[in-house]
Structures are given as structure tokens and as C-alpha cells.
Amino acid sequence: MKVISRFLASAFVLALLAGTTFAQGERIYEVNKTSSAPTIDGIKTSESEWGDAAAATADWVRIRGQGDDDTNNRFQAVYDDSGLYILHEVDYDQWQPDRGFGSIDFGYENINFYFDPNTDGETNDQLGADDTGIDGYQIAFNQPEGNSVYSEDDPDLGIYQEAHVNALFGNQGAHEGFFGLQINQTMSNEEEFGYLEMYIPWEDFNASDPDFFDPEFDDIGLFHPFAPADGDEWFFNVSRIESSGNLPAWSQDPSSNFFASRPHGVLAFSEGGGGGAACDINGDGECT
């Protein structure tokens, strides 16, 4: 699978992630470890399938001063020793037919995920366009009406992937792509919903490999091809671009112009598991 190395036409989809110091208002989602991994099939197999996950985290905002999101975007996540599992749901009835481009089309419905393992311990206050402590993985893909999937064997989805190191875009970390990525999603106009399941193996978070980069001179903050330890925290955001022009995001200052703006939220990994309420569900920077 080839990785698209640059995409300059849409500034608001740049992936920028960094940080360990959590500012007021950052959202934190506790990712529980599971011993019963969800099936990535784009449907809710049972009510217990995501039962180990903390409660869905909703209350998204629309950036660029568009106000609160009214489509009930929400996500849940769990992990195991092999990888990260994410469920996203939304109450939405404006899905568009697949345009058949075969590659990412930022002109209609798409979802964007941003991850930063932050193994270099950079801060989360990279607010300026000229800040260089900005690293992160971005995965973006279209969400056409109906059922669509993505895997190495069935690439039926426009997709965009990059690994940014001290820059706004490009594959400076020599990222080879998310080879084990699995996506299955179902979008319905009639039933007014979107349901997405995604799996990413830890081994795919392999950008800035120290076997190829000198840690003494190069930034290797993205290299984390193994499961997080209990208590580890990654910077994270998820956002959507709607064909209507609305731009909802999970953890974002509503006055921001771009999804890339600092700070992003936090995935806090916990071996405790067992589901329950999401940590910091009101976005005040506190776990209650």
C-alpha cells in the first residue's frame, strides 16, 4: 500500500500532535484494556461488544465559531496487546454516495484521526504555525453512504495517511503506512446514523524508527510499535468534515480555524478495564 506523502489542498486537515503538559480544557478519555476484542465488521454485534470501553465521549464542538455540534458525534476505544480499537457513532442524515475517486476526497464526508505517542515528551502548547515541536500520525478517510471497508485485501475506501515530524505535513518520519489498518463502517440516510469500527495494530506506529534515525540528532517521538503501558498518555483528536461545511471536533477550541490547532485531547491507557464512565467527560481537565 502506498502512502500519500503530501496533500496541500486542504489546510484544515493537517495533522499536528504533541505534548505531555495538559492545559485547562483538554479532554481526557480513558482507554481500557480488554480481553475480548471487538469484531471490526461495521455493525453492533451485541450490546456487550464494546462493554469494556469507557462511556462514549460526546459534546463535540464545531470549530471556526460554528457553535456546538448537534449530530451527537461520540467515540469509544479499547486496546489489547495487539492494537487499538475505536468505535465512532454519529446521528447524521446527509451521507453522500461514493464518488468513486479511489483516493481521499476532502470535498465530502470524511473523518480524521490524530495520534501522538509523544515519546519525546514535547509539550501540548504548540499554538503557532511556526512551532516546530509538532509531531503526529494522521489517518483520514471518506464516509460514503452505505457500507464501506478498508484493509490491505479490500481497499474500498479513499484514505490519507501521514506521519509528521517537527512539521505541518509530509512523511519526515519515513512512515511506510498503516499496513494492518482495518476499517468497516455503515452510513444510512434513512436511519440517520453513521457507525464506524476501526483497528490499528501497535506495530503500525513505527515512524521515526531509531534503526534509521539517530536519536541523538533526530526526533523519534512517534516510534511506539508496541502496546502502551498502564498509565501512558497519548495526544489524540478526532474530527469530521461534512459536505455542508460543518467542522465538528472532539477536543478543540471552538474559535480555532484548523483541526490542527493546539491543544488536542488525551488518550489515557488503563489496564483496569471494566467499562464505566469516561474520564473528564465535561472537558475541564479533571477526571471525576
Buried (B, 14 or more C-beta within 10 A) or exposed (E): EEBBEEBEEBBBBBBBBBBBEBEEBBBBBBBBBBEEBBBBBBEBEEEEBBBBBBBBBBBBBBBBEEEEBEBBBBBBBBBBEBBBBBBBBBEBEBBBEBEEEEEBBBBBBBBBBBBBBBBBEBBBBBEEEEBBBBBBBBBBBBBBBEBBBBBEEEBBBBBBBBBBBBBBBBBBBEBBBBEBBBBBBBBBBEEEBBBBBBBBBBBBBBBBBEEEBEEEEBBBBBBBBEBBEEEBBBBBBBBBBBEEEBBBBBBBBBEBEBBBBBBBBBBBBBEEBEBEEBBBBEBEBEEE
